[in-house]
Amino acid sequence: MNTVKYFLAAAKELHDSLFESVKGLSNEQLHFRPLGKGNHIAFILWHCIRTEDSVINFLLQKKAPVWNAEGWDKKFGMDPRAQGTGMTAEQATAVHIQDLDGFLKYTQNVCRATETYLAGLQEEVLGEVRDLPVLGKRNLYQVIGGIVLNHGAGHLGEIWYVKGVQGLKGSPI
């Protein structure tokens, strides 16, 4: 298996796990904040997917993120540019997903866009260094492996933790 195939398989597994992690959650469970201070699952999921959308679509492909191109920011009445990084605790708490099924449609579209992008990548471009806004100079190994996959996996772990604090099953293992 080459690196591109590995990245694609890892992305598919991450996406499946994210969907599974929020399946069946009530609005209360989705917005529960551990100790009244931590981030709620709705924010974590939103931030994770918005980041992937911005990195894969906007930064790497130089096209509008799915969030904007499909008008999800307007559908949810949310900021068209924000994706969570640099938000205060109050701003993060204010992020609400009232329509989880609708948000999961956006999530599915981002996942599909990421998987399509990865499936079309050539192995030889992974070492190319790009100067990316906000991220600086990085090669695609660092961007896809570190920022997209590692970042997403870390937030998946957070979702499992917040579910566990609520007495729900977190990690399926």
C-alpha positions as CSV (number, residue, x, y, z in Angstrom):
1,M,0.0,0.0,0.0
2,N,1.4,3.4,-0.9
3,T,1.0,6.5,1.2
4,V,-1.9,7.9,-0.9
5,K,-3.9,4.7,-0.5
6,Y,-3.1,4.7,3.2
7,F,-4.3,8.3,3.6
8,L,-7.5,7.5,1.7
9,A,-8.2,4.4,3.9
10,A,-7.4,6.4,7.1
11,A,-9.7,9.2,6.0
12,K,-12.5,6.8,5.3
13,E,-12.1,5.2,8.7
14,L,-12.0,8.6,10.4
15,H,-15.1,9.7,8.6
16,D,-17.0,6.5,9.4
17,S,-16.0,6.8,13.1
18,L,-17.1,10.5,13.3
19,F,-20.5,9.6,11.9
20,E,-20.8,6.7,14.3
21,S,-19.7,8.8,17.2
22,V,-22.7,11.2,17.0
23,K,-25.3,8.8,15.8
24,G,-28.5,9.0,17.9
25,L,-27.3,11.8,20.2
26,S,-30.0,14.1,21.6
27,N,-29.6,17.9,21.4
28,E,-28.8,17.9,25.1
29,Q,-26.0,15.2,24.7
30,L,-24.6,17.0,21.7
31,H,-24.3,20.3,23.6
32,F,-23.2,18.9,27.0
33,R,-20.1,20.7,28.3
34,P,-17.9,18.6,30.7
35,L,-17.5,20.3,34.0
36,G,-19.5,23.2,32.5
37,K,-16.2,24.3,30.9
38,G,-15.1,22.0,28.2
39,N,-16.2,22.0,24.5
40,H,-19.4,20.3,23.6
41,I,-19.6,17.6,20.9
42,A,-21.4,19.9,18.5
43,F,-18.5,22.4,18.6
44,I,-15.9,19.6,18.3
45,L,-17.6,18.0,15.3
46,W,-18.2,21.4,13.6
47,H,-14.6,22.5,14.2
48,C,-13.2,19.2,13.0
49,I,-15.2,19.1,9.8
50,R,-14.8,22.8,9.0
51,T,-11.1,22.5,9.4
52,E,-10.9,19.5,7.1
53,D,-13.1,21.4,4.6
54,S,-10.9,24.5,4.7
55,V,-7.6,22.6,4.4
56,I,-8.6,20.2,1.7
57,N,-10.8,22.5,-0.4
58,F,-9.6,26.1,0.2
59,L,-5.9,25.7,1.0
60,L,-4.9,22.7,-1.1
61,Q,-7.3,23.0,-4.0
62,K,-7.8,26.8,-4.0
63,K,-11.6,26.5,-4.2
64,A,-14.4,27.5,-2.0
65,P,-15.0,25.2,1.0
66,V,-18.1,23.1,0.8
67,W,-19.4,25.2,3.8
68,N,-19.6,28.3,1.6
69,A,-20.0,26.8,-1.9
70,E,-23.2,24.9,-0.8
71,G,-24.5,27.7,1.5
72,W,-24.3,25.7,4.7
73,D,-23.2,28.8,6.6
74,K,-26.5,30.4,5.6
75,K,-28.6,27.3,6.2
76,F,-27.3,27.1,9.8
77,G,-27.1,30.9,10.4
78,M,-23.4,30.6,11.2
79,D,-20.3,32.6,10.4
80,P,-19.1,32.0,6.8
81,R,-15.4,32.1,7.7
82,A,-15.1,30.8,11.3
83,Q,-13.9,27.2,11.8
84,G,-13.1,27.3,15.5
85,T,-9.4,28.0,15.7
86,G,-8.8,31.0,17.9
87,M,-12.3,31.2,19.3
88,T,-12.9,32.1,22.9
89,A,-14.6,29.6,25.2
90,E,-17.7,31.7,25.0
91,Q,-17.7,31.7,21.2
92,A,-17.1,27.9,21.1
93,T,-20.0,27.4,23.5
94,A,-22.2,29.6,21.3
95,V,-21.8,27.2,18.3
96,H,-25.0,25.1,18.2
97,I,-26.1,22.4,15.8
98,Q,-29.9,22.3,16.1
99,D,-30.3,20.1,13.0
100,L,-27.8,17.2,13.4
101,D,-29.2,15.4,10.4
102,G,-28.7,18.5,8.3
103,F,-25.2,19.0,9.6
104,L,-24.4,15.4,8.8
105,K,-25.3,16.1,5.2
106,Y,-22.7,18.8,5.1
107,T,-20.3,16.5,6.9
108,Q,-21.0,13.8,4.3
109,N,-20.3,16.3,1.4
110,V,-17.0,17.3,3.0
111,C,-16.0,13.7,3.5
112,R,-16.9,12.9,-0.1
113,A,-14.8,15.9,-1.3
114,T,-11.8,14.8,0.8
115,E,-12.0,11.2,-0.4
116,T,-12.3,12.3,-4.0
117,Y,-9.3,14.6,-3.6
118,L,-7.2,11.9,-2.0
119,A,-8.2,9.3,-4.6
120,G,-6.9,11.6,-7.3
121,L,-3.5,12.4,-5.7
122,Q,-0.3,11.1,-7.2
123,E,2.3,9.7,-4.8
124,E,5.0,11.9,-6.2
125,V,3.4,15.2,-5.2
126,L,3.2,14.3,-1.4
127,G,6.7,15.7,-0.9
128,E,6.0,19.0,-2.6
129,V,6.4,21.9,-0.2
130,R,3.7,24.5,-0.4
131,D,3.5,27.9,1.3
132,L,0.0,27.8,2.7
133,P,-1.8,30.7,4.4
134,V,-1.9,30.2,8.2
135,L,0.0,26.9,8.0
136,G,3.2,28.1,6.5
137,K,5.6,26.0,4.4
138,R,4.6,22.3,4.6
139,N,4.5,19.3,2.4
140,L,1.4,17.3,1.7
141,Y,2.6,14.5,4.0
142,Q,2.4,17.0,6.9
143,V,-0.8,18.7,5.8
144,I,-2.8,15.5,5.1
145,G,-1.2,13.2,7.7
146,G,-0.8,15.8,10.4
147,I,-3.4,18.4,10.0
148,V,-6.3,16.5,8.5
149,L,-5.9,13.0,9.8
150,N,-4.1,13.5,13.1
151,H,-6.2,16.6,13.9
152,G,-9.4,14.7,13.1
153,A,-8.4,11.7,15.2
154,G,-7.7,13.9,18.2
155,H,-11.1,15.5,18.0
156,L,-12.7,12.1,17.6
157,G,-11.1,11.1,20.9
158,E,-12.6,14.2,22.4
159,I,-16.0,13.3,21.2
160,W,-15.6,9.8,22.7
161,Y,-14.5,11.4,26.0
162,V,-17.4,13.8,26.2
163,K,-19.8,10.9,25.5
164,G,-18.1,8.9,28.3
165,V,-18.4,11.7,30.8
166,Q,-22.2,11.6,30.0
167,G,-22.3,7.9,30.7
168,L,-22.6,7.0,27.0
169,K,-20.3,4.6,25.2
170,G,-17.3,6.5,23.8
171,S,-14.8,4.5,21.8
172,P,-16.2,1.4,20.2
173,I,-13.2,-0.6,21.3
